[in-house]
């Protein structure tokens, strides 16, 4: 018996795609955001954008080479959206991801925790095969 590997190609975005919280589905493909935000993360990002005083800002999430495990996460507010960026809306919060980072973030979740031991964002990425002790880099 001969088996063949099935390769699924995602269509290339034509321009900045904006998808509301619920993924858009069609009979052929299902478009899902490369990173999902938890409710606490959405609330904190919205609060930070409001403090910036510029509602046009989006949260840019990126993966960059570097860190002690090979890749590191980068998050910042950005008003510039490139034609090939993928953009998703979570209520009033817009998240922008470049195509290369999107591939490394598929299935990831961004959370925000505020507790006695500190506050901050964390990324849970099922694609990370190895992480470092600092929690900021992965491979």
N, CA and C atoms as an extended XYZ file, in Angstrom:
417
Properties=species:S:1:pos:R:3:atomname:S:1:resname:S:1:resid:I:1 pbc="F F F"
N         0.849       -1.172        0.000 N   UNK     1
C         0.000        0.000        0.000 CA  UNK     1
C         0.898        1.240        0.000 C   UNK     1
N         0.611        2.180       -0.872 N   UNK     2
C         1.381        3.404       -0.993 CA  UNK     2
C         0.577        4.527       -0.335 C   UNK     2
N         1.226        5.268        0.554 N   UNK     3
C         0.538        6.402        1.169 CA  UNK     3
C         1.210        7.683        0.727 C   UNK     3
N         0.428        8.694        0.578 N   UNK     4
C         0.938       10.000        0.169 CA  UNK     4
C         0.614       11.010        1.259 C   UNK     4
N         1.543       11.913        1.494 N   UNK     5
C         1.312       12.981        2.473 CA  UNK     5
C         0.386       14.018        1.860 C   UNK     5
N        -0.530       14.483        2.649 N   UNK     6
C        -1.471       15.506        2.208 CA  UNK     6
C        -0.936       16.859        2.636 C   UNK     6
N        -0.806       17.755        1.702 N   UNK     7
C        -0.317       19.098        1.990 CA  UNK     7
C        -1.452       20.084        1.785 C   UNK     7
N        -1.726       20.850        2.818 N   UNK     8
C        -2.796       21.847        2.736 CA  UNK     8
C        -2.159       23.215        2.605 C   UNK     8
N        -2.503       23.922        1.576 N   UNK     9
C        -1.982       25.260        1.329 CA  UNK     9
C        -3.009       26.278        1.791 C   UNK     9
N        -2.564       27.270        2.604 N   UNK    10
C        -3.447       28.366        2.985 CA  UNK    10
C        -3.394       29.423        1.893 C   UNK    10
N        -4.559       29.987        1.543 N   UNK    11
C        -4.534       31.039        0.528 CA  UNK    11
C        -3.783       32.258        1.056 C   UNK    11
N        -3.035       32.900        0.171 N   UNK    12
C        -2.302       34.108        0.544 CA  UNK    12
C        -3.281       35.255        0.721 C   UNK    12
N        -3.102       36.055        1.795 N   UNK    13
C        -4.010       37.187        1.974 CA  UNK    13
C        -3.826       38.212        0.872 C   UNK    13
N        -4.930       38.769        0.417 N   UNK    14
C        -4.896       39.775       -0.637 CA  UNK    14
C        -4.546       41.133       -0.049 C   UNK    14
N        -5.021       41.413        1.112 N   UNK    15
C        -4.755       42.664        1.820 CA  UNK    15
C        -4.918       42.397        3.286 C   UNK    15
N        -4.905       43.441        4.092 N   UNK    16
C        -5.087       43.212        5.521 CA  UNK    16
C        -6.465       42.611        5.784 C   UNK    16
N        -6.491       41.377        6.275 N   UNK    17
C        -7.749       40.711        6.564 CA  UNK    17
C        -8.151       41.014        7.992 C   UNK    17
N        -9.395       41.392        8.182 N   UNK    18
C        -9.901       41.651        9.520 CA  UNK    18
C       -11.007       40.651        9.786 C   UNK    18
N       -10.843       39.873       10.844 N   UNK    19
C       -11.807       38.856       11.201 CA  UNK    19
C       -12.251       39.116       12.630 C   UNK    19
N       -13.543       39.071       12.878 N   UNK    20
C       -14.042       39.247       14.236 CA  UNK    20
C       -13.684       38.011       15.052 C   UNK    20
N       -14.047       38.001       16.331 N   UNK    21
C       -13.671       36.936       17.254 CA  UNK    21
C       -13.966       35.541       16.722 C   UNK    21
N       -15.098       35.336       16.122 N   UNK    22
C       -15.444       34.028       15.602 CA  UNK    22
C       -14.748       33.806       14.259 C   UNK    22
N       -14.075       32.670       14.086 N   UNK    23
C       -13.412       32.409       12.811 CA  UNK    23
C       -14.423       32.351       11.662 C   UNK    23
N       -14.000       32.821       10.514 N   UNK    24
C       -14.828       32.773        9.323 CA  UNK    24
C       -14.685       31.386        8.716 C   UNK    24
N       -15.794       30.766        8.381 N   UNK    25
C       -15.718       29.442        7.785 CA  UNK    25
C       -16.397       29.451        6.430 C   UNK    25
N       -15.881       28.634        5.548 N   UNK    26
C       -16.512       28.430        4.253 CA  UNK    26
C       -16.502       26.938        4.003 C   UNK    26
N       -17.009       26.511        2.881 N   UNK    27
C       -17.037       25.084        2.596 CA  UNK    27
C       -15.645       24.536        2.302 C   UNK    27
N       -14.695       25.407        1.918 N   UNK    28
C       -13.365       24.923        1.555 CA  UNK    28
C       -12.317       25.132        2.644 C   UNK    28
N       -12.336       26.267        3.321 N   UNK    29
C       -11.301       26.553        4.299 CA  UNK    29
C       -11.904       27.158        5.555 C   UNK    29
N       -11.149       27.088        6.629 N   UNK    30
C       -11.540       27.746        7.866 CA  UNK    30
C       -10.385       28.652        8.251 C   UNK    30
N       -10.674       29.944        8.384 N   UNK    31
C        -9.649       30.911        8.730 CA  UNK    31
C        -9.703       31.130       10.229 C   UNK    31
N        -8.587       30.874       10.899 N   UNK    32
C        -8.515       31.090       12.327 CA  UNK    32
C        -7.355       32.028       12.614 C   UNK    32
N        -7.487       32.841       13.637 N   UNK    33
C        -6.386       33.742       13.976 CA  UNK    33
C        -5.175       32.937       14.420 C   UNK    33
N        -3.971       33.392       14.075 N   UNK    34
C        -2.775       32.657       14.482 CA  UNK    34
C        -2.581       32.693       15.991 C   UNK    34
N        -3.091       33.716       16.669 N   UNK    35
C        -2.998       33.796       18.120 CA  UNK    35
C        -4.336       34.252       18.666 C   UNK    35
N        -4.763       33.605       19.731 N   UNK    36
C        -6.027       33.928       20.372 CA  UNK    36
C        -5.744       34.701       21.651 C   UNK    36
N        -6.550       35.681       21.948 N   UNK    37
C        -6.416       36.448       23.179 CA  UNK    37
C        -7.476       36.005       24.174 C   UNK    37
N        -7.073       35.819       25.425 N   UNK    38
C        -8.027       35.516       26.473 CA  UNK    38
C        -8.763       36.804       26.845 C   UNK    38
N        -9.869       36.676       27.555 N   UNK    39
C       -10.620       37.861       27.975 CA  UNK    39
C        -9.773       38.813       28.822 C   UNK    39
N        -8.969       38.311       29.798 N   UNK    40
C        -8.109       39.242       30.548 CA  UNK    40
C        -7.090       39.959       29.659 C   UNK    40
N        -6.563       39.278       28.647 N   UNK    41
C        -5.604       39.912       27.734 CA  UNK    41
C        -6.289       40.984       26.903 C   UNK    41
N        -7.491       40.700       26.417 N   UNK    42
C        -8.236       41.693       25.638 CA  UNK    42
C        -8.495       42.934       26.485 C   UNK    42
N        -8.930       42.725       27.723 N   UNK    43
C        -9.233       43.856       28.608 CA  UNK    43
C        -7.984       44.689       28.882 C   UNK    43
N        -6.837       44.040       29.130 N   UNK    44
C        -5.610       44.778       29.442 CA  UNK    44
C        -5.107       45.529       28.219 C   UNK    44
N        -5.133       44.900       27.046 N   UNK    45
C        -4.685       45.573       25.825 CA  UNK    45
C        -5.587       46.774       25.541 C   UNK    45
N        -6.889       46.609       25.691 N   UNK    46
C        -7.820       47.731       25.474 CA  UNK    46
C        -7.515       48.869       26.438 C   UNK    46
N        -7.229       48.539       27.688 N   UNK    47
C        -6.884       49.551       28.694 CA  UNK    47
C        -5.599       50.292       28.309 C   UNK    47
N        -4.597       49.556       27.845 N   UNK    48
C        -3.323       50.165       27.461 CA  UNK    48
C        -3.462       51.042       26.217 C   UNK    48
N        -4.260       50.601       25.256 N   UNK    49
C        -4.488       51.411       24.050 CA  UNK    49
C        -5.230       52.690       24.424 C   UNK    49
N        -6.211       52.579       25.309 N   UNK    50
C        -6.938       53.772       25.757 CA  UNK    50
C        -5.990       54.751       26.451 C   UNK    50
N        -5.067       54.237       27.242 N   UNK    51
C        -4.092       55.088       27.932 CA  UNK    51
C        -3.165       55.789       26.942 C   UNK    51
N        -2.905       55.145       25.797 N   UNK    52
C        -2.070       55.746       24.752 CA  UNK    52
C        -2.791       56.911       24.066 C   UNK    52
N        -4.109       56.897       24.106 N   UNK    53
C        -4.882       57.980       23.507 CA  UNK    53
C        -4.995       57.915       22.001 C   UNK    53
N        -4.732       56.751       21.404 N   UNK    54
C        -4.814       56.605       19.954 CA  UNK    54
C        -5.583       55.323       19.631 C   UNK    54
N        -6.894       55.418       19.403 N   UNK    55
C        -7.694       54.222       19.140 CA  UNK    55
C        -7.333       53.503       17.839 C   UNK    55
N        -6.504       54.107       16.988 N   UNK    56
C        -6.096       53.464       15.736 CA  UNK    56
C        -4.975       52.448       15.952 C   UNK    56
N        -4.435       52.387       17.164 N   UNK    57
C        -3.342       51.456       17.437 CA  UNK    57
C        -3.840       50.016       17.463 C   UNK    57
N        -2.983       49.129       17.011 N   UNK    58
C        -3.239       47.692       17.066 CA  UNK    58
C        -2.100       47.044       17.850 C   UNK    58
N        -2.375       45.905       18.441 N   UNK    59
C        -1.324       45.139       19.100 CA  UNK    59
C        -0.641       44.293       18.039 C   UNK    59
N         0.646       44.538       17.822 N   UNK    60
C         1.411       43.718       16.885 CA  UNK    60
C         2.116       42.629       17.683 C   UNK    60
N         1.888       41.383       17.291 N   UNK    61
C         2.554       40.241       17.898 CA  UNK    61
C         3.459       39.642       16.832 C   UNK    61
N         4.730       39.478       17.179 N   UNK    62
C         5.699       38.976       16.205 CA  UNK    62
C         6.615       37.953       16.857 C   UNK    62
N         7.206       37.127       16.026 N   UNK    63
C         8.233       36.175       16.455 CA  UNK    63
C         9.501       36.571       15.730 C   UNK    63
N        10.556       36.762       16.495 N   UNK    64
C        11.840       37.193       15.942 CA  UNK    64
C        12.927       36.175       16.262 C   UNK    64
N        13.920       36.043       15.391 N   UNK    65
C        15.057       35.188       15.729 CA  UNK    65
C        15.792       35.779       16.927 C   UNK    65
N        16.241       34.916       17.807 N   UNK    66
C        16.995       35.386       18.966 CA  UNK    66
C        16.505       34.743       20.237 C   UNK    66
N        17.050       35.179       21.337 N   UNK    67
C        16.724       34.572       22.617 CA  UNK    67
C        17.553       33.319       22.815 C   UNK    67
N        17.520       32.792       24.005 N   UNK    68
C        18.379       31.641       24.300 CA  UNK    68
C        17.861       30.333       23.708 C   UNK    68
N        16.632       30.303       23.195 N   UNK    69
C        16.105       29.074       22.603 CA  UNK    69
C        15.902       29.159       21.094 C   UNK    69
N        16.216       30.282       20.474 N   UNK    70
C        16.108       30.379       19.023 CA  UNK    70
C        15.167       31.457       18.520 C   UNK    70
N        13.993       31.589       19.149 N   UNK    71
C        13.023       32.611       18.769 CA  UNK    71
C        12.558       33.330       20.029 C   UNK    71
N        12.108       34.567       19.853 N   UNK    72
C        11.525       35.289       20.983 CA  UNK    72
C        10.278       36.032       20.501 C   UNK    72
N         9.372       36.285       21.437 N   UNK    73
C         8.144       37.000       21.133 CA  UNK    73
C         8.390       38.495       21.255 C   UNK    73
N         7.697       39.236       20.421 N   UNK    74
C         7.766       40.681       20.473 CA  UNK    74
C         6.340       41.206       20.381 C   UNK    74
N         5.978       42.117       21.265 N   UNK    75
C         4.648       42.720       21.246 CA  UNK    75
C         4.787       44.218       21.435 C   UNK    75
N         4.094       44.967       20.591 N   UNK    76
C         4.102       46.425       20.709 CA  UNK    76
C         2.881       46.975       19.983 C   UNK    76
N         2.557       48.239       20.268 N   UNK    77
C         1.449       48.886       19.590 CA  UNK    77
C         1.942       49.463       18.281 C   UNK    77
N         1.126       49.323       17.241 N   UNK    78
C         1.523       49.731       15.904 CA  UNK    78
C         0.312       50.322       15.179 C   UNK    78
N         0.514       51.423       14.510 N   UNK    79
C        -0.552       52.028       13.705 CA  UNK    79
C        -0.392       51.680       12.228 C   UNK    79
N         0.760       51.120       11.854 N   UNK    80
C         1.031       50.762       10.458 CA  UNK    80
C         0.722       49.291       10.221 C   UNK    80
N        -0.110       49.028        9.239 N   UNK    81
C        -0.454       47.662        8.863 CA  UNK    81
C        -0.022       47.468        7.417 C   UNK    81
N         0.861       46.507        7.196 N   UNK    82
C         1.347       46.214        5.841 CA  UNK    82
C         0.278       45.455        5.059 C   UNK    82
N         0.382       45.486        3.756 N   UNK    83
C        -0.608       44.840        2.895 CA  UNK    83
C        -0.688       43.335        3.137 C   UNK    83
N         0.424       42.707        3.525 N   UNK    84
C         0.400       41.259        3.731 CA  UNK    84
C         0.218       40.856        5.198 C   UNK    84
N         0.038       41.835        6.095 N   UNK    85
C        -0.236       41.519        7.493 CA  UNK    85
C        -1.613       40.887        7.621 C   UNK    85
N        -1.756       40.067        8.637 N   UNK    86
C        -3.041       39.475        8.955 CA  UNK    86
C        -3.537       40.159       10.220 C   UNK    86
N        -4.778       40.632       10.196 N   UNK    87
C        -5.331       41.405       11.297 CA  UNK    87
C        -6.632       40.774       11.765 C   UNK    87
N        -6.778       40.654       13.083 N   UNK    88
C        -7.987       40.088       13.665 CA  UNK    88
C        -8.490       41.030       14.744 C   UNK    88
N        -9.806       41.140       14.874 N   UNK    89
C       -10.406       41.996       15.888 CA  UNK    89
C       -10.994       41.146       16.998 C   UNK    89
N       -10.694       41.534       18.217 N   UNK    90
C       -11.277       40.931       19.418 CA  UNK    90
C       -12.000       42.074       20.128 C   UNK    90
N       -13.260       42.258       19.817 N   UNK    91
C       -13.983       43.413       20.332 CA  UNK    91
C       -13.352       44.672       19.765 C   UNK    91
N       -12.926       45.583       20.644 N   UNK    92
C       -12.306       46.831       20.196 CA  UNK    92
C       -10.803       46.700       19.980 C   UNK    92
N       -10.248       45.532       20.278 N   UNK    93
C        -8.801       45.318       20.154 CA  UNK    93
C        -8.484       44.647       18.826 C   UNK    93
N        -7.568       45.266       18.089 N   UNK    94
C        -7.112       44.687       16.823 CA  UNK    94
C        -5.713       44.125       17.029 C   UNK    94
N        -5.499       42.889       16.566 N   UNK    95
C        -4.197       42.226       16.653 CA  UNK    95
C        -3.674       42.057       15.238 C   UNK    95
N        -2.407       42.450       15.039 N   UNK    96
C        -1.780       42.380       13.716 CA  UNK    96
C        -0.569       41.447       13.806 C   UNK    96
N        -0.459       40.549       12.831 N   UNK    97
C         0.637       39.583       12.794 CA  UNK    97
C         1.184       39.525       11.374 C   UNK    97
N         2.517       39.577       11.244 N   UNK    98
C         3.111       39.435        9.914 CA  UNK    98
C         3.019       37.969        9.495 C   UNK    98
N         3.050       37.680        8.192 N   UNK    99
C         2.854       36.309        7.713 CA  UNK    99
C         3.863       35.294        8.253 C   UNK    99
N         5.128       35.656        8.362 N   UNK   100
C         6.129       34.712        8.867 CA  UNK   100
C         5.858       34.365       10.330 C   UNK   100
N         5.497       35.354       11.128 N   UNK   101
C         5.183       35.113       12.537 CA  UNK   101
C         3.899       34.308       12.671 C   UNK   101
N         2.935       34.558       11.795 N   UNK   102
C         1.648       33.863       11.865 CA  UNK   102
C         1.847       32.358       11.799 C   UNK   102
N         2.755       31.898       10.949 N   UNK   103
C         3.009       30.462       10.828 CA  UNK   103
C         3.538       29.868       12.129 C   UNK   103
N         4.327       30.635       12.889 N   UNK   104
C         4.908       30.151       14.137 CA  UNK   104
C         3.955       30.309       15.322 C   UNK   104
N         2.877       31.055       15.137 N   UNK   105
C         1.943       31.326       16.228 CA  UNK   105
C         0.626       30.561       16.125 C   UNK   105
N         0.430       29.784       15.072 N   UNK   106
C        -0.838       29.086       14.876 CA  UNK   106
C        -1.180       28.258       16.122 C   UNK   106
N        -2.336       28.537       16.698 N   UNK   107
C        -2.797       27.815       17.875 CA  UNK   107
C        -2.349       28.420       19.198 C   UNK   107
N        -1.554       29.493       19.151 N   UNK   108
C        -1.042       30.113       20.379 CA  UNK   108
C        -2.113       30.957       21.060 C   UNK   108
N        -1.940       31.153       22.364 N   UNK   109
C        -2.861       31.962       23.161 CA  UNK   109
C        -2.066       32.990       23.954 C   UNK   109
N        -2.539       34.235       23.917 N   UNK   110
C        -1.952       35.312       24.709 CA  UNK   110
C        -2.857       35.552       25.908 C   UNK   110
N        -2.276       35.491       27.104 N   UNK   111
C        -3.032       35.677       28.331 CA  UNK   111
C        -2.398       36.796       29.146 C   UNK   111
N        -3.174       37.369       30.052 N   UNK   112
C        -2.666       38.366       30.991 CA  UNK   112
C        -3.069       37.944       32.384 C   UNK   112
N        -2.101       37.925       33.286 N   UNK   113
C        -2.358       37.578       34.677 CA  UNK   113
C        -1.886       38.718       35.561 C   UNK   113
N        -2.669       39.003       36.595 N   UNK   114
C        -2.327       40.032       37.568 CA  UNK   114
C        -2.519       39.421       38.949 C   UNK   114
N        -1.409       39.157       39.624 N   UNK   115
C        -1.498       38.504       40.928 CA  UNK   115
C        -0.468       39.032       41.893 C   UNK   115
N        -0.378       38.390       43.033 N   UNK   116
C         0.548       38.806       44.079 CA  UNK   116
C         2.009       38.689       43.661 C   UNK   116
N         2.305       37.741       42.803 N   UNK   117
C         3.697       37.548       42.381 CA  UNK   117
C         4.065       38.370       41.157 C   UNK   117
N         3.141       39.160       40.661 N   UNK   118
C         3.452       40.007       39.516 CA  UNK   118
C         2.351       39.988       38.488 C   UNK   118
N         2.497       40.852       37.508 N   UNK   119
C         1.517       40.959       36.437 CA  UNK   119
C         2.252       40.914       35.110 C   UNK   119
N         1.597       40.363       34.114 N   UNK   120
C         2.208       40.361       32.792 CA  UNK   120
C         1.501       39.465       31.812 C   UNK   120
N         1.934       39.598       30.568 N   UNK   121
C         1.405       38.789       29.479 CA  UNK   121
C         2.233       37.517       29.355 C   UNK   121
N         1.583       36.447       28.931 N   UNK   122
C         2.292       35.203       28.651 CA  UNK   122
C         1.706       34.577       27.397 C   UNK   122
N         2.561       33.890       26.656 N   UNK   123
C         2.149       33.221       25.430 CA  UNK   123
C         2.234       31.721       25.649 C   UNK   123
N         1.138       31.032       25.391 N   UNK   124
C         1.129       29.578       25.402 CA  UNK   124
C         1.107       29.141       23.943 C   UNK   124
N         2.226       28.591       23.464 N   UNK   125
C         2.370       28.258       22.053 CA  UNK   125
C         2.585       26.754       21.897 C   UNK   125
N         1.603       26.038       21.335 N   UNK   126
C         1.756       24.592       21.160 CA  UNK   126
C         2.844       24.218       20.143 C   UNK   126
N         3.311       25.180       19.359 N   UNK   127
C         4.363       24.911       18.373 CA  UNK   127
C         5.750       24.935       18.989 C   UNK   127
N         5.876       25.436       20.207 N   UNK   128
C         7.176       25.531       20.863 CA  UNK   128
C         7.579       24.145       21.361 C   UNK   128
N         8.675       23.625       20.830 N   UNK   129
C         9.151       22.318       21.257 CA  UNK   129
C        10.064       22.426       22.458 C   UNK   129
N        10.613       23.623       22.666 N   UNK   130
C        11.532       23.847       23.777 CA  UNK   130
C        11.436       25.305       24.176 C   UNK   130
N        11.398       25.579       25.482 N   UNK   131
C        11.388       26.947       25.975 CA  UNK   131
C        12.517       27.118       26.965 C   UNK   131
N        12.861       28.351       27.244 N   UNK   132
C        13.944       28.608       28.202 CA  UNK   132
C        13.349       28.992       29.552 C   UNK   132
N        14.196       29.137       30.529 N   UNK   133
C        13.765       29.470       31.878 CA  UNK   133
C        13.119       30.836       31.988 C   UNK   133
N        13.501       31.770       31.121 N   UNK   134
C        12.931       33.128       31.207 CA  UNK   134
C        11.501       33.170       30.675 C   UNK   134
N        11.111       32.181       29.883 N   UNK   135
C         9.758       32.143       29.331 CA  UNK   135
C         9.541       33.061       28.146 C   UNK   135
N        10.601       33.747       27.700 N   UNK   136
C        10.456       34.687       26.594 CA  UNK   136
C        10.959       34.151       25.269 C   UNK   136
N        11.604       32.996       25.265 N   UNK   137
C        12.082       32.470       23.994 CA  UNK   137
C        11.718       30.992       23.869 C   UNK   137
N        11.724       30.518       22.622 N   UNK   138
C        11.317       29.140       22.336 CA  UNK   138
C        11.970       28.664       21.060 C   UNK   138
N        11.853       27.390       20.798 N   UNK   139
C        12.296       26.843       19.514 CA  UNK   139
C        11.278       25.827       19.046 C   UNK   139
